[in-house]
Amino acid sequence: MAPSSPTLQSLVNTATTQDNPIDALRVFLENEERLETAKEITKMRFAGYVLELGYDAAKIITSDPYKIAVGGIPRGSFLIMTPNNPKGLPPHFTLLRVTGVSPTPLSTQVQQTYFELHKKSMPELDVWTQSELQWGALDCAVLGMFYADPTDTRRLAFSGDVNNVVSAHRYKVFAPDEPLLRLIVNGTVKPEDQYEIGTLRTMECGLTPAAMPVQIWMRDFKGYRTAMFGKTRLGKSNVVKLIAQGILDATVDDNSVGQLIFDINGEYANDNPQDGNASLRSAHAVRCQVYALTQRPETPSKALRLNFYEQPESCIEILASLLQQDNKTSNYIRSFAGVKLPSIESIGALPDGEKTRPIRKIQMYWAILNKAGFGTDEKRLRGLGLLSPNAKHFSPHFNAALRTAAYQAVRGPQAQVPDHPAGLDELVTELEVMAQFRREDSNNATLMSGNKPMFDADDAALLEFLNPASGSGPVLLRAYKEYHSSQASDFITEILALLDGGKTVILDLGNATDEIRRYFSDMLSRAVFIHQERKFVGNRLGQHFIQLTFEEAHNLFPVDDKDFTGVYVRFAKEGAKFHIGMVYSTQSPSTINKELLAQTENFFIGHLSSQDETKALSRVQVAFAGIEEDILRARTPGYIRMLTQSHRFVIPMQAKLFTAQAASGAAKK
């Protein structure tokens, strides 16, 4: 059959879309028609016919020669469906994804034939029987339709639905060639700020090497939320590094994104000479600043320290975790570790009549730190505003009867009662006296305040640790002085300035406890949020963004978190408005706060081992419905299912291995 002559309408359509990527479809179909006319069937990309068609699903019939000619049709692969006679129609095609094998109307007869053949052990099939048996059917999901945007014929458009469904016999199905695959995978990714993240890989089987590059648009990550899910050691961190590298490459000329990476394993900050891996910091030494809890001689960094005085509510938990880690488990130590302290900010919000007791708890904690040798600036502590009508700054302001009874019981009947403490050393002395008096004369009437004990259980635990009857008490904490700096909170201002300058700040938290990691994550996340909110109110955001990267995210925003005013939930709800993006990774979708999941735009999914996890994923993002089995089965490191704002359907890909490499011009920045 000779190729049909072009019509006037087809010539107009061709001219209109010549600069559009959809023109690859015209070239493809013309080549298929030429091959069919020449009867070069083995070179064709024809896959079969449509047996049944709906808006969401299709069933196609195919044959072994067709499948062999196109190199196989694995589950999860892409097929395209086009009208039998596209002449005169605007160029378009429907995208299908193979979801499984389907029975045909003749399946029962085919099975009966196979049964008879095997029963008779027939070694050869006659040509007529072979022709009948090689037909089969495939179920496909209808993903949507590619076409030329009617408002701008140079632009490719994709819709998640189809504009019409007609009789099945009016369509043909093809396996796309390389130009069409490139259109399918990368056609909706804008050309500027692209970054190659891997190669298309429709199946785990490696017999057919992956070659088609997969591109992402880095602007999809500015101010948006990106999730990484998958079991450990299967490539999540590698993808996070690729995204961080892509942001650095895309902003090499304008420094429009500052990145804050919470590096819990030290892999972003430090090179690993044993396996030849260079770090992100090595490739971008000028644009990266490392803050390290434990500084390493081979990695340029600034010391990351805590001010144990100014964040009592979280730092006492850090001390407790360090004591537990060092197996310090005496009863009085466990009692101290179990104390919950209020934050200084929360005390300020209390009515004056309720401030005295929580202030005294903070003072007891400060006395323990001072006795342990943790240095501080007393003027700076006074500036925190720890005030009440009674207790203030370094003075618990115990009543005169209690002070007289305590000092005379401990130092003798003639002892002089000193003035109320005015500094930390005097506070230590005062509280040591109270601790001994309480222990030796616990029933003394002066230890009651009205009908309540002067010291509750937490007070008693703090006093007993400050001045124990036996044991080292605060001396035990001296091993942790290396984590403390009286000027530690100043680094927050420094980090915010670096982020505003488009730098990538890496917090090396290797070897830190979960409590220390949570402390820095919470503190800096709140600081970033407040900083960006102020810029928003002052109309100073411009085109600058801050990107935060968290690993082991379930420890930071757990699924049962009911605090909808917390900073991480606010990131989910308001982050885009304040130009705050976040990348978070964890093993399981079900362990993440539902509010954050619902607001996440970009997903990278590795192997999940539980049906509950894949169901949780497809519930929050319907694009993953239908590929749950593939996610459960595939365990190859780096084999990822990707969904971004530029990709309207899931792209299966093999992520490339991260290799530290500075973008052109980065060294000059």
C-alpha positions in Angstrom: 0.0 0.0 0.0 1.4 3.4 -1.0 1.7 6.1 1.7 -1.4 8.4 1.6 -0.9 11.9 0.2 -0.8 14.7 2.8 -4.0 16.8 3.1 -4.1 20.5 3.4 -5.1 20.2 7.0 -2.2 17.9 7.8 0.2 20.2 6.1 -1.1 23.1 8.2 -0.7 21.0 11.4 2.8 20.0 10.4 3.8 23.6 9.8 2.2 24.8 13.1 4.0 22.3 15.3 7.4 22.1 13.7 9.0 23.8 16.6 7.1 21.8 19.2 8.5 18.6 20.8 5.2 16.9 19.7 6.5 17.0 16.1 8.5 13.8 17.2 5.1 12.0 16.9 4.6 13.0 13.3 8.1 11.8 12.4 7.5 8.6 14.3 4.2 7.8 12.7 5.5 8.6 9.2 8.4 6.2 9.8 6.0 3.5 11.0 3.8 3.9 8.0 6.9 3.6 5.7 8.1 0.4 7.5 4.6 -1.1 7.3 4.4 -0.3 3.6 7.8 -1.9 3.0 6.7 -4.9 5.2 9.7 -4.4 7.5 7.7 -5.6 10.4 10.6 -6.4 12.7 11.8 -2.8 12.6 8.4 -1.4 13.6 7.5 -0.2 17.1 3.9 -1.4 16.7 2.7 -3.1 19.9 -0.9 -4.0 19.3 -4.5 -3.0 19.1 -7.0 -1.7 21.6 -9.5 -4.3 22.8 -11.2 -2.2 25.4 -10.9 1.5 26.3 -12.1 3.7 29.1 -11.1 7.1 30.6 -8.8 5.5 33.2 -7.8 2.1 31.8 -7.3 0.3 28.5 -6.9 -3.3 27.5 -4.7 -4.0 24.5 -4.1 -7.1 22.4 -0.6 -7.9 21.3 1.4 -10.7 19.9 4.8 -12.3 20.6 6.4 -11.0 17.4 5.3 -7.5 18.2 6.7 -7.8 21.8 10.0 -9.3 20.5 10.4 -6.6 17.9 10.2 -3.7 20.4 12.5 -5.5 22.9 9.8 -6.6 25.3 7.0 -4.9 27.1 7.7 -5.1 30.9 5.2 -4.1 33.5 5.5 -0.4 34.2 6.7 0.4 30.7 5.2 3.3 28.7 3.1 2.8 25.5 1.5 5.4 23.3 -2.0 5.1 21.8 -2.8 7.1 18.6 -5.8 7.2 16.3 -5.7 4.9 13.3 -6.1 7.8 10.9 -4.5 10.9 12.5 -4.7 12.9 9.2 -6.2 16.3 9.8 -6.1 16.0 13.6 -3.9 18.1 15.8 -0.9 15.9 16.8 -1.5 14.2 20.1 -1.2 10.8 21.7 -2.5 9.1 24.8 0.1 7.8 27.3 -0.4 4.3 28.7 1.5 2.5 31.5 1.4 -1.4 31.4 0.0 -2.7 34.7 -0.3 -6.4 34.1 -1.4 -9.3 31.9 -5.1 -9.6 31.1 -7.2 -12.6 30.0 -8.4 -12.5 26.4 -11.8 -13.7 25.2 -10.0 -16.9 24.0 -8.0 -17.5 27.2 -9.9 -20.6 28.2 -9.5 -22.2 24.7 -5.7 -21.3 24.7 -5.2 -22.9 28.1 -7.1 -26.0 26.9 -4.8 -26.2 23.8 -1.7 -25.9 26.0 -3.0 -28.6 28.3 -3.5 -31.0 25.4 -0.2 -30.2 23.9 1.8 -30.8 27.1 -0.2 -33.9 27.9 0.7 -35.3 24.5 4.3 -34.0 24.8 4.1 -32.6 21.3 7.6 -31.2 20.5 6.6 -28.9 17.7 3.6 -26.6 17.0 2.2 -26.4 13.5 2.2 -22.9 12.1 -1.6 -22.4 12.5 -1.6 -23.4 16.1 1.4 -21.2 16.8 -0.3 -18.3 15.3 -3.3 -18.7 17.5 -1.3 -19.2 20.7 1.0 -16.2 20.5 -1.7 -13.6 21.0 -2.3 -12.1 24.5 -3.7 -9.1 26.3 -2.2 -6.4 28.6 -3.9 -4.2 31.1 -2.8 -0.5 30.9 -3.5 2.6 33.0 -4.4 5.7 31.0 -2.0 8.4 32.3 -3.1 11.3 30.2 -2.5 12.9 26.9 0.3 14.9 25.2 -0.5 17.6 22.7 0.5 21.0 21.4 -0.7 23.8 23.6 -3.4 25.6 21.6 -2.4 28.9 23.1 1.2 28.5 22.2 1.9 25.9 19.5 5.6 25.8 20.4 4.9 24.6 23.8 4.2 20.9 24.8 1.2 20.4 27.0 0.0 17.4 29.1 -3.4 16.7 30.6 -4.2 14.1 33.2 -7.3 13.1 31.2 -8.2 12.5 27.6 -10.5 14.6 25.5 -12.5 11.8 24.0 -13.0 8.0 24.0 -14.2 6.4 20.8 -14.5 2.8 19.6 -11.5 0.7 20.4 -10.9 -0.3 16.8 -10.0 3.3 15.9 -6.7 3.2 17.8 -3.2 1.6 17.5 -0.7 1.1 20.2 3.1 1.6 19.9 6.2 1.3 22.0 7.7 4.8 21.8 11.1 5.2 20.2 13.9 7.3 21.8 12.8 10.7 20.7 9.2 10.0 22.0 10.6 8.6 25.2 12.6 11.7 25.7 9.4 13.7 25.1 7.4 11.6 27.6 10.1 11.7 30.3 11.5 15.2 29.9 9.1 17.1 27.6 7.4 18.9 30.4 10.6 19.9 32.2 11.5 23.5 31.4 14.8 23.8 29.6 16.4 26.3 32.0 17.9 25.0 35.3 17.6 21.4 34.3 19.7 18.8 36.1 20.2 15.2 35.1 19.3 13.0 38.1 19.5 9.6 36.5 18.3 7.4 33.6 14.9 5.9 32.7 14.6 2.4 34.1 11.2 0.8 33.6 12.1 -2.6 35.3 14.5 -3.9 37.8 15.9 -6.5 35.4 19.2 -5.2 34.1 19.3 -7.2 30.8 18.3 -4.0 28.9 20.8 -1.2 29.9 19.2 2.1 30.9 20.3 5.0 28.7 17.6 7.7 28.5 18.6 10.6 30.7 16.0 11.8 33.2 16.0 15.5 33.9 14.5 17.5 36.8 13.7 21.2 37.0 15.5 22.7 40.0 12.9 25.4 40.4 10.4 22.6 41.4 12.3 22.4 44.7 12.6 26.1 45.6 10.1 26.7 48.4 8.4 23.3 48.0 8.5 20.1 50.0 10.3 17.0 48.8 10.0 13.5 50.3 12.4 10.5 50.1 11.0 7.2 51.2 12.7 3.8 51.2 14.6 1.2 53.2 18.1 2.0 54.4 21.1 1.5 52.2 19.0 1.7 49.0 20.0 5.2 47.8 17.9 7.9 49.6 20.9 9.9 50.8 22.4 9.6 47.3 19.3 11.3 45.8 19.3 14.0 48.5 23.0 14.8 47.6 22.0 15.0 43.9 19.3 17.5 44.7 21.7 19.6 46.8 24.2 19.4 44.0 21.6 20.4 41.5 20.6 23.5 43.5 24.2 24.6 43.8 24.7 24.2 40.0 21.4 26.0 39.2 22.3 29.0 41.5 26.0 29.3 40.6 25.4 32.7 39.0 22.8 34.3 41.4 23.2 32.5 44.8 19.4 32.6 45.1 19.1 29.6 47.4 20.7 29.1 50.7 20.8 25.5 51.9 20.9 24.3 55.5 21.7 20.6 55.7 21.4 18.6 58.9 24.1 16.0 58.3 23.5 13.3 60.9 26.2 11.0 59.5 28.8 13.5 58.5 28.7 12.4 54.8 27.9 15.8 53.3 30.7 17.5 55.2 33.5 15.0 55.2 35.4 13.1 52.4 35.6 9.3 52.7 39.0 8.3 51.3 38.4 4.6 51.8 35.8 4.4 49.1 37.1 7.4 47.1 34.0 9.5 47.8 34.4 13.3 47.9 31.9 15.3 49.9 29.5 18.0 48.7 31.6 20.4 50.8 34.8 19.4 48.9 33.3 20.2 45.5 32.0 23.6 46.7 34.5 24.6 49.3 33.9 28.4 48.6 30.1 28.1 48.7 29.8 25.7 51.7 30.4 26.3 55.4 30.6 23.4 57.9 29.7 23.7 61.5 30.8 20.5 63.4 29.9 19.2 66.8 33.1 17.2 66.8 35.6 19.0 64.5 37.8 16.8 62.3 41.3 18.0 61.3 40.9 17.2 57.6 37.6 19.1 57.3 37.6 22.9 57.6 34.8 23.8 60.0 33.6 26.0 62.7 32.7 24.7 66.2 29.1 23.9 66.8 28.2 24.4 70.4 25.2 24.6 72.7 24.5 27.2 75.4 23.3 24.9 78.1 22.1 27.9 80.3 19.8 29.5 77.7 17.8 26.5 76.5 17.2 24.6 79.8 14.2 22.6 78.6 16.1 20.9 75.8 19.6 20.9 77.2 18.7 19.0 80.3 17.4 16.3 78.0 20.7 16.3 76.1 22.6 16.0 79.4 20.3 13.1 80.3 21.0 11.3 77.0 24.8 11.8 77.4 24.7 10.4 80.9 22.7 7.4 79.7 25.0 6.9 76.8 27.9 6.8 79.3 26.0 4.3 81.5 25.7 6.6 84.4 22.7 5.0 86.1 22.8 5.7 89.8 19.4 6.5 91.4 20.1 10.2 92.0 21.4 10.5 88.4 18.3 8.9 86.9 16.2 11.2 89.0 18.1 14.2 87.7 17.8 12.9 84.1 14.0 12.6 84.5 13.5 16.3 85.4 11.5 18.4 82.9 12.3 22.0 82.9 10.2 24.9 81.5 11.6 27.1 78.8 12.6 30.7 79.8 10.1 32.0 77.2 7.2 30.0 78.8 8.0 31.4 82.2 7.7 34.9 80.9 4.2 34.2 79.7 3.0 33.1 83.2 1.1 35.3 85.6 3.4 36.9 88.2 2.0 34.7 91.0 3.0 31.5 89.2 6.5 32.3 88.2 8.5 31.7 91.4 8.6 27.9 91.4 9.6 27.5 87.7 12.3 30.2 88.1 13.8 28.4 91.1 14.0 25.2 89.0 16.0 27.1 86.4 18.2 28.5 89.1 18.9 25.1 90.5 19.8 23.8 87.0 22.1 26.9 86.5 23.8 26.2 89.9 24.5 22.6 88.7 26.1 23.8 85.5 28.2 26.4 87.3 29.4 23.9 89.8 30.3 21.6 86.9 32.5 24.3 85.4 30.2 25.4 82.5 31.3 29.0 81.9 28.8 31.8 81.2 28.3 35.5 81.0 26.2 36.5 84.0 25.3 39.8 82.5 23.9 37.9 79.5 21.8 35.6 81.8 20.4 38.7 83.6 19.3 39.9 80.2 17.1 36.9 79.8 14.6 38.5 82.1 14.1 35.7 84.6 12.0 37.8 87.0 9.1 37.4 89.5 7.9 39.4 92.5 10.1 37.0 94.6 12.7 34.9 92.7 14.8 36.8 90.1 18.0 36.3 88.2 20.3 34.4 90.6 18.2 34.8 93.8 15.6 32.2 94.7 14.5 34.6 97.5 13.6 32.0 100.0 11.8 33.3 103.0 13.8 34.4 106.1 12.6 31.6 108.4 13.7 28.9 105.9 17.1 30.6 105.3 17.8 31.0 109.0 16.8 27.4 109.9 18.8 26.0 107.0 22.1 28.0 107.6 22.0 27.4 111.3 21.3 23.7 110.9 24.1 23.2 108.4 26.7 25.7 109.7 25.9 25.9 113.4 23.5 27.9 115.6 25.7 31.0 115.5 25.9 31.1 111.7 25.2 34.4 110.0 22.6 34.3 107.2 24.2 35.9 104.1 22.4 38.3 101.8 20.3 36.9 99.0 22.6 35.6 96.2 23.6 38.1 93.5 25.7 35.8 91.3 26.0 32.1 90.3 28.7 31.2 92.9 26.5 32.6 95.7 23.5 30.8 94.2 25.5 27.5 94.4 26.3 28.1 98.0 22.7 28.9 98.9 21.3 25.8 97.2 23.9 23.5 98.6 22.8 24.6 102.1 19.2 24.0 101.2 20.0 20.5 99.7 21.8 19.4 102.9 19.1 20.9 105.2 16.3 19.2 103.3 18.1 15.9 103.4 19.0 16.0 107.1 15.7 17.6 108.4 13.1 16.8 105.9 10.2 17.3 108.3 11.2 20.8 109.4 8.1 23.1 109.3 10.0 25.7 107.3 10.2 23.3 104.4 6.4 23.8 103.9 4.9 26.7 101.9 1.3 26.8 103.0 0.0 23.3 102.5 2.6 22.5 99.9 6.2 21.3 100.2 8.7 24.1 99.5 10.5 21.7 97.1 8.6 19.3 94.8 10.0 16.1 93.4 11.8 17.8 90.5 13.3 20.3 92.9 14.5 17.5 95.2 16.1 15.7 92.3 18.0 18.8 91.2 19.1 19.6 94.7 20.2 16.1 95.3 22.3 16.1 92.1 23.8 19.5 93.0 24.9 18.3 96.5 24.6 14.5 96.8 25.0 12.6 100.0 27.4 10.3 98.1 28.6 10.4 94.5 30.1 12.9 92.2 27.1 15.0 91.3 27.9 17.9 88.9 31.5 16.6 88.4 29.9 14.0 86.1 28.9 16.7 83.7 32.5 18.0 83.1 33.0 15.5 80.4 30.4 17.3 78.3 31.8 20.9 78.7 33.2 20.5 75.1 29.7 20.8 73.8 29.1 24.1 75.6 29.9 27.7 74.8 28.6 30.8 76.6 28.4 32.6 73.2 26.8 29.6 71.3 23.6 31.4 70.3 25.5 33.9 68.2 26.1 31.2 65.5 22.4 31.4 64.6 22.8 35.0 63.4 25.9 33.9 61.5 24.2 31.0 59.8 21.2 33.1 58.8 23.5 35.6 57.2 25.3 32.8 55.3 21.9 31.5 54.1 20.9 35.0 52.9 24.1 35.0 50.9 23.2 31.8 49.1 25.7 29.7 50.9 25.2 26.0 51.8 25.6 25.5 55.5 26.2 21.9 56.6 25.7 21.0 60.3 28.0 18.0 60.9 26.1 16.1 63.7 27.9 12.8 63.3 28.1 10.9 66.6 25.6 13.2 68.2 22.7 11.7 70.2 19.1 12.0 69.0 18.4 14.7 71.6 21.3 16.9 70.4 20.2 16.5 66.8 16.7 17.4 67.7 17.9 20.4 69.7 19.8 21.9 66.7 17.1 21.0 64.2 14.3 22.6 66.3 16.3 25.7 67.2 17.6 26.5 63.7 14.3 25.6 62.0 12.5 28.0 64.3 15.1 30.7 63.6 14.8 30.2 59.8 11.0 30.4 60.0 11.0 33.6 62.0 13.7 35.1 59.8 11.8 34.4 56.6 8.5 35.5 58.1 10.0 38.9 59.0 11.4 39.3 55.5 7.9 38.5 54.1 6.2 41.1 56.3 8.9 43.6 55.3 8.5 42.7 51.6 12.2 41.7 51.5 12.0 38.1 50.2 12.6 38.9 46.6 13.6 35.8 44.6 15.7 34.3 47.4 14.9 31.0 49.0 16.1 28.8 51.9 16.2 25.1 51.5 16.4 22.8 54.6 17.4 19.1 54.4 16.5 16.6 57.1 17.3 12.9 57.3 15.6 10.5 59.7 12.7 12.9 59.5 10.4 10.7 61.6 12.3 11.7 64.7 11.5 15.4 64.0 7.9 15.4 62.8 6.2 12.1 64.0 2.9 10.9 62.7 1.1 11.4 66.0 2.2 15.0 66.5 -1.0 17.0 67.5 0.8 20.3 67.8 -0.4 22.0 64.6 1.5 25.2 65.6 4.9 23.4 65.6 7.6 24.7 63.2 7.6 21.6 61.0 3.8 21.7 60.4 4.1 25.4 59.7 6.8 24.6 57.2 4.2 22.4 55.5 1.5 24.9 55.6 3.3 28.2 55.1 6.8 27.4 53.8 6.0 28.2 50.2 4.7 31.6 51.2 7.9 32.4 53.1 10.2 30.9 50.4 11.2 28.0 52.6 11.7 24.6 50.9 12.5 21.3 52.6 13.8 17.9 51.6 13.1 15.2 54.1 13.9 11.5 54.1 12.8 8.5 56.1 12.1 4.8 55.7 8.3 4.8 55.9 5.6 7.2 54.8 3.3 6.1 57.7 5.8 7.5 60.2 5.4 11.1 58.9 2.9 13.7 60.1 -0.1 13.5 57.8 -0.3 17.3 57.4 3.3 17.4 56.1 2.6 14.5 53.7 -0.5 16.1 52.4 1.4 19.2 51.5 4.4 17.5 49.9 4.8 18.1 46.1 7.8 16.0 45.1 8.4 12.3 45.8 11.3 10.0 45.4 10.4 6.4 46.4 12.8 3.5 46.7 12.0 0.0 48.0 9.3 -0.3 50.7 8.8 -3.6 52.4 5.3 -3.3 53.7 1.9 -3.1 51.9 0.8 -0.8 54.7 3.5 1.7 53.6 2.6 1.5 49.9 -1.0 2.0 50.7 -0.2 5.0 52.9 1.8 6.4 50.0 -0.9 5.9 47.3 -3.5 7.4 49.7 -1.6 10.6 50.0 -0.5 10.7 46.4 -2.8 8.9 43.9 -0.2 8.9 41.2 1.5 5.9 42.9 -1.7 3.9 42.8 -1.2 0.8 40.6 2.6 0.5 41.0 2.6 -0.6 44.7 3.7 -4.1 43.7 6.7 -2.8 41.8 7.8 -0.7 44.8 7.5 -3.8 47.1 9.5 -6.1 44.8 12.4 -3.9 43.6 15.4 -3.7 45.9 18.1 -2.5 43.6 20.0 0.5 45.2 19.2 3.7 43.4 16.1 2.3 41.6 13.6 5.1 42.3 10.1 6.1 41.4 10.0 9.8 41.0 7.2 12.3 40.9 7.8 16.1 40.7 5.8 19.1 39.9 7.0 19.0 36.3 6.3 15.3 36.0 2.5 14.6 36.1 3.0 10.9 36.4 5.5 8.6 38.1 8.9 8.2 36.3 10.8 5.0 37.1 14.5 5.8 37.0 18.0 4.7 38.1 19.5 7.6 40.1 23.0 8.3 39.0 25.7 7.9 41.7 26.6 11.2 43.3 30.1 12.4 42.5 31.2 15.7 43.9 31.7 18.2 41.1 31.6 21.9 41.1 29.6 23.7 38.5 31.3 25.9 36.0 32.0 29.3 37.6 31.5 28.0 41.1 35.1 28.5 42.1 34.8 32.2 41.4 31.9 32.7 43.7 
